[in-house]
């Protein structure tokens, strides 16, 4: 590599490194709940979170057993709606504490975008498919003192999403469940466009043909 090309690489990296180690990303997230069974709202409904990471609880309490909705296999659908805005991607995870799951069978959780799904709940397959889904195939007994990851860490672009919980309440006196939704910012390197454009310049410099000076022949 010529001295000129080496200097160009050093200049690109020197400009990029400070930006890659900048302050943590900030994003706005509003968590709203639309519970289709019971009409209750969660603890964080209507709250605006101006910075991440943030955690909020979700859940529902039922006063009696539920009847199956059509042929879905579920007696209730609860939709927890949250919006991720800003220029940063976010990572979402969700857990359920089975010590707080009482008299509920066939518990299922899934995440999908509201884009193309204006009418909630979606009892079939959501338009665009589920981003992630979990069902109680682990046969964790309700009341067990354990926290289960119902959604692994999932990257989300800005948009509005639904964390949907479904199941059957079997207890004669009702039932309940409780979970936690976590959102964590994932900084997008501010220097990435600079790095890409710099590499493009470097490629152009390396492809440029060299000129060789021709010395006059000795007499």
Buried (B, 14 or more C-beta within 10 A) or exposed (E): EEEEEEEBBEEBEEEBEEBEEEEEBEBBBBBBBBBBBBEEBBEBBEEEBEEBBBBBBBBBBBEEBBEEBEEEEBBBBBBBBBBBEBEBBBBBBBBBBBEBBBBBBBBBBBBBBBEEBEEBBBBEEBEEEBBBBBEBEEEBEBEEEBBBEBBEEBEBEBEBBBBBBBBBBBBEEBBBBBBBBBBBBBBEEBBEEBBEEBEEEBEEBEEEEEEEEEEEEEE
